[in-house]
Amino acid sequence: MTTVPVKTFYDAQDARYRSLNSVVIHNECNDIETNIIQGVQSGNLDVKISGNTTMTTSNAYYYAYYGVTNDPTKVAEIQTVEQHFYNLGYNVVITVNTTTENTLVWNVNW
């Protein structure tokens, strides 16, 4: 008789994954990818993305990322997007938007 593994509760990895807002992550990745495509088509080797994505318009992501507020979910969402692009071979640096001083900028180069 074959034993079928039964999972009755989330393991830590599943719990972390399920706690993230996958729609926000998906949309952020799509927005960054669109900017990369436009940059490539223009002959650029980098893009700076600010003020036109969820994570670059919401100061809640800035405050979470820089530890002003305690929001590990938002930090994990940012890190998930960051890791997605690292896995594709891009360099990603997150900086402060110097115009708003409380939102993020994605700096991506290839």
C-alpha positions in Angstrom: 0.0 0.0 0.0 1.3 3.5 -0.9 1.3 6.1 1.7 0.0 9.5 0.6 1.5 12.4 2.5 -1.2 14.4 4.2 -0.6 18.1 4.9 -2.9 19.3 7.6 -1.2 22.6 8.3 0.9 25.2 6.6 4.6 24.8 6.8 6.6 28.1 7.4 7.3 28.6 3.7 3.6 28.2 2.8 2.5 30.5 5.5 4.9 33.2 4.4 3.9 32.8 0.8 0.2 33.0 1.5 0.6 36.0 3.7 2.0 38.1 0.9 -0.3 40.2 -1.4 0.4 38.3 -4.6 -1.6 40.8 -6.7 0.6 43.7 -5.6 3.7 41.6 -6.2 2.5 40.5 -9.7 1.5 44.1 -10.7 4.8 45.5 -9.4 6.8 42.9 -11.4 4.8 43.6 -14.5 5.3 47.4 -14.1 9.0 47.0 -13.7 9.2 44.6 -16.6 7.3 47.1 -18.8 9.8 49.7 -17.9 12.7 47.4 -18.7 11.2 46.6 -22.1 10.9 50.3 -22.8 14.5 50.9 -21.6 15.8 48.1 -23.8 14.0 49.3 -26.8 15.4 52.8 -26.2 19.0 51.4 -26.0 19.4 52.0 -22.3 21.2 49.8 -19.8 19.1 50.8 -16.8 15.8 52.2 -15.6 14.7 54.2 -12.6 11.1 53.6 -11.7 9.4 56.0 -9.3 5.9 57.2 -8.7 4.1 54.9 -11.1 3.8 51.6 -9.3 2.1 50.6 -6.1 5.4 50.3 -4.2 6.8 53.6 -5.5 3.7 55.7 -4.8 2.8 54.4 -1.4 4.8 55.8 1.5 3.7 52.8 3.5 6.3 50.7 1.5 9.0 53.4 2.2 8.2 53.4 5.9 8.2 49.6 6.1 11.4 49.2 4.1 13.4 51.7 6.1 12.0 50.5 9.4 10.0 53.5 10.3 7.0 51.2 10.8 6.9 47.6 11.7 5.3 45.9 8.6 7.2 42.7 7.8 4.6 41.8 5.2 5.3 44.9 3.1 9.1 44.3 3.5 8.7 40.7 2.3 6.7 41.9 -0.7 9.5 44.3 -1.7 12.1 41.6 -1.2 10.0 39.2 -3.3 10.0 41.6 -6.2 13.7 42.3 -5.7 14.5 38.6 -5.7 12.5 38.0 -8.8 14.7 40.4 -10.7 17.9 39.1 -9.1 16.9 35.6 -10.2 16.6 37.0 -13.8 20.2 38.5 -13.6 19.3 42.1 -13.0 20.9 44.4 -10.5 18.4 46.1 -8.3 19.0 48.9 -5.9 16.2 50.6 -3.9 16.7 54.2 -3.1 14.7 57.1 -1.7 12.7 59.3 -4.1 14.5 62.7 -3.6 11.4 64.6 -4.7 8.9 63.1 -2.2 11.5 62.0 0.4 9.1 59.3 1.6 8.7 56.9 -1.4 10.9 54.3 -3.0 12.7 54.3 -6.4 13.5 51.0 -8.2 16.9 51.3 -9.9 17.4 48.4 -12.2 20.3 47.8 -14.5 21.5 45.0 -16.8 
